[in-house]
Amino acid sequence: MSPSASVALERVRAKAVPLTFMVNAYNEQDRIEAVLAHAVQWADEVIVVDKSSTDRTAEIASGYHPKVRVLPVPFSPQGRDNTSEWVQAATYDWIFCGTCSEIPTRRLIEEARKILEKEADRLELIWVPRRMYSFGIHDPNSPWNVAYYPFLIHREKVLITEVIHEHIKPRNSANTRMIAYTEDCCVYHLTHPSVARFLEIHAEYARVEAETDEDPARAIVDCFNSISECAPRIFQTGSNWPALFSAWCLYNYMKILFIWEKERGLNVKAYYQQLREDLLQQAWGIGPQKTRAEQEPSSTSGTLLLNEKKSQRKLKQIVFLSYMVANAIYHLQNPNAIPGSLRTWLAERKRRLIRWFKR
């Protein structure tokens, strides 16, 4: 009897709940084998959702193991995946959803199977702990730390939506279980291998979030509040704080920019084209002159930018406080950068803060 047949027989005897492992991938030829290596050991079926990769991702996956099946789908950006359709391709109802950034520990899979063997009939999903790394950093004070995600789901019972970061939700929270986090019982999420990749991924997320925000002005305030609330913890990450603080700010700032661009309603490309034509006509006498009145921003676009004095003042305070804390920590860690005595320097910072809040 082959090893795979022996494992299958043991599961039948133990009445184990069959599992499908589903991972979506786009141009993941460098990481897909590492993902499949663990999946074929514990999953009863492995589906690679290939989002029209242009590299060897599909080729590697299709020839990796008999358990592995490739599901070709159209490309979709981060946050726009059609999960509700993908899960219907699975053979089994219970599906463990993963990404190519992740490796689950053996103990996590064992704990998940124990829960399913006892409660599979009543559960909708199992919350799985994710131990996150960003730029190779895992720190309890980082915004990317430990969080719980609905990775293990029953496709017929759970609610699958098109809302970014909320694609999968339970219909009844009482029908869920949560696996306790430990270093050897979690999913290791290894992300942001470079600054360039961070910018690429989060630009996609920020754009999708901006497109779906129903209250743009509120979303802008939330972005600034997110920076302000996370800053004190980020500044406790030792020498890593400049990178983590910058990354957290960049993500929120990108979202603000996308929201502003969307609500502004100006087709800048067409506006610039009209300006070029006007300049050529007026300065060089080339081509017919055209009006650009239709390309000007509408008179109502200012409502998004929170022109109310109270709101503007609050936002400025949040941004300025974040800057001042970061600036202070930098100088305290680098005393040689402090101009004059520390007392004089701190007194000047205090005066600047007082002046700011009186505006």
C-alpha positions as CSV (number, residue, x, y, z in Angstrom):
1,M,0.0,0.0,0.0
2,S,1.4,3.4,-0.9
3,P,2.0,6.0,1.8
4,S,-0.8,8.3,0.5
5,A,-3.2,5.4,0.5
6,S,-2.2,4.5,4.0
7,V,-2.8,8.1,5.2
8,A,-6.2,8.1,3.5
9,L,-7.2,4.9,5.1
10,E,-6.2,6.1,8.6
11,R,-8.4,9.2,8.1
12,V,-11.4,7.1,7.1
13,R,-11.0,5.0,10.2
14,A,-10.7,8.2,12.3
15,K,-13.7,9.7,10.6
16,A,-11.6,12.8,9.7
17,V,-13.3,15.7,8.0
18,P,-11.8,16.0,4.4
19,L,-10.1,19.3,3.7
20,T,-9.4,21.3,0.6
21,F,-6.4,23.7,0.7
22,M,-7.0,26.6,-1.7
23,V,-4.3,29.1,-2.5
24,N,-4.5,32.0,-5.0
25,A,-1.4,32.9,-6.9
26,Y,-0.2,35.4,-9.5
27,N,3.4,35.0,-10.8
28,E,4.5,33.0,-7.8
29,Q,7.0,30.6,-9.4
30,D,9.6,31.3,-6.7
31,R,7.3,30.5,-3.8
32,I,4.6,28.1,-5.0
33,E,6.7,24.9,-4.4
34,A,7.2,25.8,-0.7
35,V,3.4,26.2,-0.3
36,L,2.6,22.9,-2.1
37,A,5.3,21.0,-0.1
38,H,3.3,21.3,3.2
39,A,-0.2,21.3,1.7
40,V,0.1,17.8,0.0
41,Q,1.1,16.3,3.4
42,W,-2.1,17.2,5.2
43,A,-4.8,18.4,2.8
44,D,-7.0,15.9,0.9
45,E,-7.1,18.2,-2.1
46,V,-5.0,21.2,-3.1
47,I,-6.3,23.8,-5.5
48,V,-4.0,26.5,-6.9
49,V,-6.2,29.4,-8.2
50,D,-3.9,30.8,-10.9
51,K,-4.8,34.4,-11.6
52,S,-3.5,34.4,-15.2
53,S,0.2,34.2,-14.2
54,T,2.7,35.0,-16.9
55,D,5.5,33.0,-15.4
56,R,5.8,29.2,-14.6
57,T,3.4,29.2,-11.6
58,A,0.7,27.1,-13.3
59,E,3.2,24.8,-14.9
60,I,5.0,24.0,-11.6
61,A,1.7,23.5,-9.7
62,S,0.1,21.2,-12.3
63,G,3.0,18.8,-12.3
64,Y,3.8,18.9,-8.6
65,H,1.6,16.1,-7.1
66,P,-1.6,14.2,-7.9
67,K,-3.5,16.0,-5.2
68,V,-2.8,19.4,-6.8
69,R,-5.2,20.9,-9.3
70,V,-4.9,24.3,-11.0
71,L,-7.9,26.5,-11.4
72,P,-7.2,29.2,-14.0
73,V,-9.1,32.5,-13.5
74,P,-8.8,36.0,-14.8
75,F,-6.4,38.4,-13.1
76,S,-7.8,40.4,-10.2
77,P,-6.0,43.0,-8.1
78,Q,-5.5,42.7,-4.3
79,G,-8.8,42.9,-2.6
80,R,-10.9,42.1,-5.7
81,D,-10.8,38.3,-5.7
82,N,-13.9,36.4,-6.6
83,T,-13.8,34.0,-3.6
84,S,-17.4,33.0,-3.8
85,E,-16.9,31.5,-7.2
86,W,-13.5,29.9,-6.4
87,V,-14.7,27.9,-3.4
88,Q,-17.3,26.2,-5.6
89,A,-14.5,24.4,-7.5
90,A,-13.5,22.5,-4.3
91,T,-14.4,18.9,-3.9
92,Y,-15.0,19.3,-0.1
93,D,-17.0,21.8,1.9
94,W,-14.3,22.6,4.4
95,I,-11.7,24.8,2.8
96,F,-8.4,26.1,4.3
97,C,-7.7,29.4,2.4
98,G,-4.1,30.4,2.1
99,T,-1.7,32.7,0.2
100,C,1.8,32.2,-1.1
101,S,3.1,34.3,1.7
102,E,2.2,31.7,4.3
103,I,3.2,28.5,5.9
104,P,1.1,26.9,8.6
105,T,2.7,24.9,11.4
106,R,2.0,21.2,11.9
107,R,0.5,21.9,15.3
108,L,-2.0,24.4,13.8
109,I,-3.3,21.8,11.3
110,E,-3.5,19.2,14.1
111,E,-5.6,21.6,16.3
112,A,-7.8,22.5,13.4
113,R,-8.5,18.8,12.7
114,K,-9.3,18.1,16.3
115,I,-11.9,20.9,16.3
116,L,-13.5,19.7,13.1
117,E,-13.7,16.1,14.2
118,K,-15.8,17.2,17.2
119,E,-17.8,20.2,15.9
120,A,-17.7,20.3,12.1
121,D,-21.5,19.8,11.8
122,R,-22.3,23.0,13.7
123,L,-19.4,25.3,12.8
124,E,-19.2,27.9,10.0
125,L,-15.5,28.8,10.3
126,I,-12.5,28.6,12.5
127,W,-10.4,31.7,13.2
128,V,-6.7,31.0,12.6
129,P,-3.9,33.0,14.2
130,R,-1.5,34.6,11.8
131,R,2.0,35.6,12.9
132,M,2.9,38.4,10.6
133,Y,6.3,39.6,9.4
134,S,6.9,42.8,7.5
135,F,10.3,43.6,6.0
136,G,11.6,40.6,8.0
137,I,10.4,42.1,11.2
138,H,8.0,40.5,13.7
139,D,7.5,42.7,16.8
140,P,4.5,42.7,19.3
141,N,4.3,46.5,18.9
142,S,4.2,46.4,15.1
143,P,0.9,47.1,13.2
144,W,1.8,43.8,11.5
145,N,1.9,41.5,14.6
146,V,-0.5,38.7,15.4
147,A,-4.1,38.7,14.1
148,Y,-6.9,36.2,13.6
149,Y,-8.3,35.4,10.2
150,P,-11.2,33.2,8.9
151,F,-8.9,30.9,7.0
152,L,-10.8,27.6,7.6
153,I,-14.4,27.8,6.4
154,H,-17.4,25.8,5.5
155,R,-18.3,27.1,2.0
156,E,-22.0,26.5,2.3
157,K,-22.5,28.0,5.8
158,V,-20.2,31.0,5.8
159,L,-21.0,34.4,4.4
160,I,-18.8,35.4,1.5
161,T,-18.9,39.1,0.5
162,E,-17.1,41.4,-1.9
163,V,-16.1,43.8,0.9
164,I,-12.3,44.2,1.1
165,H,-10.8,42.7,4.3
166,E,-14.3,41.3,5.1
167,H,-14.6,38.7,2.2
168,I,-15.5,36.0,4.7
169,K,-17.7,36.4,7.7
170,P,-19.8,34.1,9.9
171,R,-23.6,34.4,9.7
172,N,-23.7,33.5,13.4
173,S,-20.6,34.3,15.5
174,A,-21.7,31.5,18.0
175,N,-20.9,29.0,15.2
176,T,-17.1,29.8,15.2
177,R,-14.1,28.6,17.0
178,M,-10.7,30.3,17.5
179,I,-7.4,28.5,17.7
180,A,-5.2,29.9,20.5
181,Y,-1.9,31.4,19.2
182,T,1.5,30.2,20.1
183,E,4.7,30.4,18.1
184,D,4.3,26.7,17.1
185,C,0.5,27.0,16.5
186,C,-0.1,29.6,13.8
187,V,0.3,30.5,10.2
188,Y,3.6,32.3,9.5
189,H,2.8,35.2,7.2
190,L,6.0,36.3,5.5
191,T,5.3,39.4,3.6
192,H,6.8,42.7,2.3
193,P,10.2,41.2,1.2
194,S,11.2,44.6,-0.1
195,V,10.0,48.2,0.0
196,A,9.2,48.1,-3.7
197,R,6.9,45.1,-3.1
198,F,5.3,46.8,-0.1
199,L,4.4,49.8,-2.2
200,E,3.1,47.7,-5.1
201,I,0.8,45.5,-2.9
202,H,-0.5,48.4,-0.7
203,A,-1.1,50.6,-3.6
204,E,-3.5,48.0,-4.9
205,Y,-5.2,47.6,-1.5
206,A,-5.4,51.4,-1.0
207,R,-7.0,51.9,-4.4
208,V,-9.6,49.2,-3.9
209,E,-10.4,50.5,-0.4
210,A,-10.8,54.0,-1.7
211,E,-13.2,52.8,-4.4
212,T,-15.5,51.0,-1.9
213,D,-15.5,53.6,0.9
214,E,-19.1,54.9,1.3
215,D,-18.1,57.9,3.5
216,P,-14.9,59.3,2.0
217,A,-14.5,62.2,4.6
218,R,-14.8,59.7,7.4
219,A,-12.3,57.4,5.8
220,I,-9.7,60.2,5.6
221,V,-10.2,61.0,9.3
222,D,-9.9,57.2,10.1
223,C,-6.6,57.1,8.2
224,F,-5.0,59.9,10.2
225,N,-6.4,58.4,13.4
226,S,-4.9,55.1,12.5
227,I,-1.5,56.7,12.3
228,S,-1.9,58.5,15.5
229,E,-3.2,55.5,17.5
230,C,-0.5,53.1,16.2
231,A,2.4,55.5,16.6
232,P,3.1,55.1,20.3
233,R,3.4,51.3,19.9
234,I,5.5,51.6,16.8
235,F,7.9,53.9,18.5
236,Q,8.6,51.0,21.0
237,T,10.0,48.7,18.3
238,G,13.6,49.8,18.8
239,S,15.7,50.5,15.8
240,N,12.9,49.2,13.5
241,W,10.5,52.1,14.3
242,P,11.6,54.3,11.3
243,A,10.7,51.6,8.8
244,L,7.5,50.5,10.4
245,F,6.2,54.0,11.1
246,S,7.0,55.1,7.5
247,A,5.3,52.0,6.1
248,W,2.2,52.5,8.2
249,C,2.0,56.1,7.2
250,L,2.6,55.4,3.6
251,Y,-0.3,52.8,3.5
252,N,-2.7,55.3,5.0
253,Y,-1.4,58.2,2.9
254,M,-1.9,56.2,-0.3
255,K,-5.5,55.5,0.7
256,I,-6.1,59.2,1.4
257,L,-4.6,60.1,-2.0
258,F,-6.9,57.6,-3.9
259,I,-9.9,58.9,-2.0
260,W,-9.1,62.5,-2.8
261,E,-8.5,61.7,-6.4
262,K,-11.7,59.8,-6.8
263,E,-13.9,62.4,-5.0
264,R,-12.2,65.4,-6.7
265,G,-13.7,64.1,-10.0
266,L,-11.1,65.8,-12.3
267,N,-9.8,63.9,-15.3
268,V,-6.3,65.2,-15.0
269,K,-5.1,63.5,-18.2
270,A,-7.8,65.3,-20.3
271,Y,-7.2,68.5,-18.4
272,Y,-3.5,68.4,-19.2
273,Q,-4.2,67.6,-22.8
274,Q,-6.4,70.7,-23.0
275,L,-3.7,72.8,-21.4
276,R,-1.2,71.6,-23.9
277,E,-3.5,72.5,-26.8
278,D,-4.2,75.9,-25.3
279,L,-0.5,76.7,-24.8
280,L,0.3,75.6,-28.3
281,Q,-2.4,77.9,-29.7
282,Q,-1.7,80.9,-27.5
283,A,2.1,80.9,-27.4
284,W,2.9,79.3,-30.8
285,G,-0.2,79.7,-32.9
286,I,-0.6,75.9,-33.5
287,G,-3.9,74.2,-33.7
288,P,-7.5,75.4,-32.8
289,Q,-8.0,76.8,-29.4
290,K,-10.4,74.8,-27.2
291,T,-12.1,75.6,-23.9
292,R,-11.2,73.7,-20.8
293,A,-14.2,74.8,-18.7
294,E,-15.5,71.2,-18.6
295,Q,-12.3,69.9,-17.2
296,E,-12.1,72.2,-14.2
297,P,-12.8,70.7,-10.8
298,S,-16.5,71.0,-9.7
299,S,-17.4,73.6,-7.1
300,T,-18.6,70.9,-4.7
301,S,-15.3,69.0,-4.6
302,G,-14.1,70.9,-1.5
303,T,-16.6,69.1,0.8
304,L,-14.4,66.0,0.8
305,L,-11.4,67.8,2.2
306,L,-13.1,68.7,5.4
307,N,-13.1,72.5,5.1
308,E,-14.8,72.8,8.5
309,K,-12.2,74.6,10.7
310,K,-12.7,72.2,13.6
311,S,-12.1,69.1,11.5
312,Q,-9.1,70.7,9.8
313,R,-7.6,71.6,13.1
314,K,-8.0,68.1,14.5
315,L,-6.3,66.5,11.5
316,K,-3.4,68.9,11.7
317,Q,-3.0,68.2,15.4
318,I,-2.9,64.4,14.7
319,V,-0.3,64.7,11.9
320,F,1.8,67.2,13.8
321,L,1.8,65.2,17.0
322,S,2.9,62.1,15.1
323,Y,5.8,64.1,13.6
324,M,6.8,65.6,16.9
325,V,6.9,62.2,18.7
326,A,9.0,60.7,15.9
327,N,11.3,63.7,15.9
328,A,11.7,63.6,19.6
329,I,12.6,59.9,19.7
330,Y,15.1,60.3,16.9
331,H,16.9,63.0,18.8
332,L,16.8,61.2,22.1
333,Q,18.4,58.2,20.3
334,N,20.9,60.4,18.6
335,P,22.0,63.0,21.2
336,N,24.6,64.4,18.8
337,A,21.8,65.6,16.5
338,I,20.3,67.8,19.2
339,P,21.2,71.5,18.6
340,G,22.5,73.0,21.9
341,S,21.6,71.6,25.2
342,L,18.8,69.1,25.6
343,R,16.9,71.4,27.8
344,T,16.9,74.2,25.3
345,W,15.9,71.8,22.5
346,L,13.0,70.4,24.5
347,A,11.8,73.9,25.5
348,E,11.7,75.0,21.9
349,R,9.6,71.9,21.0
350,K,7.2,72.7,23.8
351,R,6.8,76.3,22.6
352,R,6.1,75.0,19.0
353,L,3.5,72.6,20.3
354,I,1.8,75.4,22.3
355,R,1.8,77.7,19.3
356,W,0.3,74.9,17.2
357,F,-2.6,74.1,19.5
358,K,-3.5,77.8,19.7
359,R,-4.2,78.0,16.0
